[in-house]
Amino acid sequence: MGKVIALFNQAGGVGKTSLVLNLGYSLSTFKKDGRVLLVDMDPQASLTTFMGLESEELESSIYESVVGDSPAPVIDNIHGMSLIPANLNLSAAELELPGMPNREIRLKRALEPLIGQYDFVLIDCPPSLGLLSFISLVAATHVLVPIQTQFKAFVGTEKLLGTISRIRSSGHNPKLQIAGFIPTMFDKRNAQDERTLGAIQEQLASLAKIYPPIPRSTAFADASEKLMPLELYSPRHSILPTLRTISKGLRALK
């Protein structure tokens, strides 16, 4: 069975979608015919856009699978990866899901027929603590947490960890593991960034692996504008060794 890794942080702007795309690509290249599926669970559909699709033109998306019984629409061979796309319709799911039976497992049920076909499934969670994030974490085997190296972002980690704890204690996913924490948007010239990185390393290391920080850079945005992973856009970029270190850690997950 493939590993299902949800990238989750209730805060926006932490680089989560860029990490899904770029870690997915790195994982897809670690061996010949590496199989990676990306799942866009954010109604903003940024991941879908970064993969070169016009979300408003899609005939179907993950929305129909979550609120209905439609098979998940998989689009294959985008930079060697597969994608289940999202569009704005997904925003309605937050209102529709509360009244549905088995709402907690609807994404898990939609993904189950596919998981055995992939080495990794990466879920791009929305930046919220709502139902879409909840069902994403229920469907996951692991959660990977990007944290911006700013004090406000670090303080918000307590609520994030509380959500993971509730997922476990609810019985919907008691075996959910934390795959690690990724400090993002790190600027070593900024004293607050240095202090926050130190706090992340000191206070969260007992919970899971702390990966090397991702430096603040326009490179991800530049690559996304060209609708490609950074490794294709700039094959020698200095951030790539850090991405490979993280993907190596994900490959070692049990």
Disulfide bonds with the S-S distance in Angstrom:
none
